[in-house]
Amino acid sequence: MSRILRLAAAVAVIGTTATGGTTVADGQTPTGLVTVVHGLRGVVADVYVDNTLVLPAFQPERVTDPVAIPAGEHHVDIRVTGKPADAAPDVSADVDVQADARQSVVAHLNAAGAPTITAYLDDMSPVAAGETRAVVRHTAAAPAVDVGLNQTVVASGLTEPGSTTAVVPPATYEVSVWQAGTQSPLAAPQPATLTEGAATVMYLIGSAQTNTLSWVAEQIPNLATPPNQIQTGDSGLAADNGPSFPYLPVTVAVGVAGAAAVVTADLTRRRRRAP
């Protein structure tokens, strides 16, 4: 318990400062990059990885920096902030972190309205010059949907937790979501700027039944040419050159990368001690 309290204190301190990038635990330890997307609207959450608190009081509709985590299976528990660490989690999942890959772990409602966790493998392949990649993911308590960019359907009949990709010219688009097979809107259209040479990942969150559907987005930059290594340090929309998604309600948890780096080192040490 004292070790967990020390880690929590480190997270609290680091979480008050901005970080310029992530720290890999050990150059010889296989790692994968992970972002955490909080798509449970109205819920302030404590996120635990392998029984260690890594994201205290994580605000809804936020996306963390990508963080290097030791490859392999990790257990994730989410509790409403204020619950003790030994209380039953509100949602749990085992996540297999893949080496040399980038994944997004999303807390959201499933189609039936129950909280769940879904891990997606992010496409890091190059984006051709003059184009941008739009990724649409259905992570909401909603029926099958059609999603349109400027009235052109780019996701047809998408069901939770499905994901689809479209390559389009960079521009500012109006993003619409309709009940599948109709032009009946399930949420108000929202404008979004899709940047050349990047992938913009859009998550439909909330509930159709309660009229709370909206979007959370993260951006994977610098895909215009094949990268020499996995991109790190740019936290979605918090890049130094300003947000490229100025309209969708997206904010980034400042300092999360540094906090998770502390936990990454701890996880690595524990694995080395394990028989």
Secondary structure as the mmCIF struct_conf table of DSSP 4:
data_model
#
loop_
_struct_conf.conf_type_id
_struct_conf.id
_struct_conf.beg_label_comp_id
_struct_conf.beg_label_asym_id
_struct_conf.beg_label_seq_id
_struct_conf.end_label_comp_id
_struct_conf.end_label_asym_id
_struct_conf.end_label_seq_id
HELX_RH_AL_P HELX_RH_AL_P1 SER A 2 ILE A 14
TURN_TY1_P TURN_TY1_P1 GLY A 15 THR A 16
BEND BEND1 THR A 17 THR A 17
BEND BEND2 GLY A 20 GLY A 21
BEND BEND3 ALA A 25 ALA A 25
TURN_TY1_P TURN_TY1_P2 GLY A 27 GLN A 28
BEND BEND4 THR A 29 THR A 29
STRN STRN1 THR A 31 HIS A 38
TURN_TY1_P TURN_TY1_P3 ARG A 41 GLY A 42
STRN STRN2 ALA A 45 VAL A 49
TURN_TY1_P TURN_TY1_P4 ASP A 50 ASN A 51
STRN STRN3 THR A 52 PHE A 58
HELX_LH_PP_P HELX_LH_PP_P1 GLN A 59 GLN A 59
BEND BEND5 PRO A 60 GLU A 61
STRN STRN4 ARG A 62 VAL A 63
HELX_LH_PP_P HELX_LH_PP_P2 THR A 64 PRO A 66
STRN STRN5 VAL A 67 PRO A 70
BEND BEND6 ALA A 71 ALA A 71
STRN STRN6 GLY A 72 VAL A 80
TURN_TY1_P TURN_TY1_P5 THR A 81 GLY A 82
BEND BEND7 LYS A 83 LYS A 83
TURN_TY1_P TURN_TY1_P6 ALA A 85 ASP A 86
BEND BEND8 ALA A 87 ALA A 87
HELX_LH_PP_P HELX_LH_PP_P3 ALA A 88 PRO A 89
BEND BEND9 ASP A 90 ASP A 90
STRN STRN7 VAL A 91 VAL A 97
HELX_LH_PP_P HELX_LH_PP_P4 GLN A 98 GLN A 98
TURN_TY1_P TURN_TY1_P7 ALA A 99 ASP A 100
STRN STRN8 ARG A 102 LEU A 109
TURN_TY1_P TURN_TY1_P8 ALA A 111 ALA A 112
BEND BEND10 GLY A 113 GLY A 113
STRN STRN9 PRO A 115 LEU A 121
TURN_TY1_P TURN_TY1_P9 ALA A 129 GLY A 130
STRN STRN10 THR A 132 HIS A 138
BEND BEND11 ALA A 140 ALA A 140
STRN STRN11 ALA A 141 ALA A 141
STRN STRN12 VAL A 145 LEU A 149
TURN_TY1_P TURN_TY1_P10 ASN A 150 GLN A 151
STRN STRN13 THR A 152 LEU A 158
TURN_TY1_P TURN_TY1_P11 GLU A 160 PRO A 161
STRN STRN14 SER A 163 VAL A 168
BEND BEND12 PRO A 170 PRO A 170
STRN STRN15 ALA A 171 GLN A 179
TURN_TY1_P TURN_TY1_P12 ALA A 180 GLY A 181
BEND BEND13 THR A 182 THR A 182
STRN STRN16 PRO A 185 PRO A 185
BEND BEND14 LEU A 186 ALA A 187
STRN STRN17 GLN A 190 LEU A 194
HELX_LH_PP_P HELX_LH_PP_P5 THR A 195 THR A 195
TURN_TY1_P TURN_TY1_P13 GLU A 196 GLY A 197
STRN STRN18 ALA A 199 ILE A 205
BEND BEND15 GLY A 206 GLY A 206
STRN STRN19 SER A 207 SER A 207
TURN_TY1_P TURN_TY1_P14 ALA A 208 ASN A 211
STRN STRN20 SER A 214 ILE A 220
BEND BEND16 ALA A 224 THR A 225
BEND BEND17 ASN A 228 GLN A 229
BEND BEND18 GLY A 233 GLY A 233
TURN_TY1_P TURN_TY1_P15 GLY A 236 LEU A 237
TURN_TY1_P TURN_TY1_P16 ASP A 240 ASN A 241
BEND BEND19 SER A 244 SER A 244
BEND BEND20 TYR A 247 LEU A 248
STRN STRN21 THR A 251 VAL A 252
TURN_TY1_P TURN_TY1_P17 VAL A 254 GLY A 255
HELX_RH_AL_P HELX_RH_AL_P2 VAL A 256 ARG A 273
#
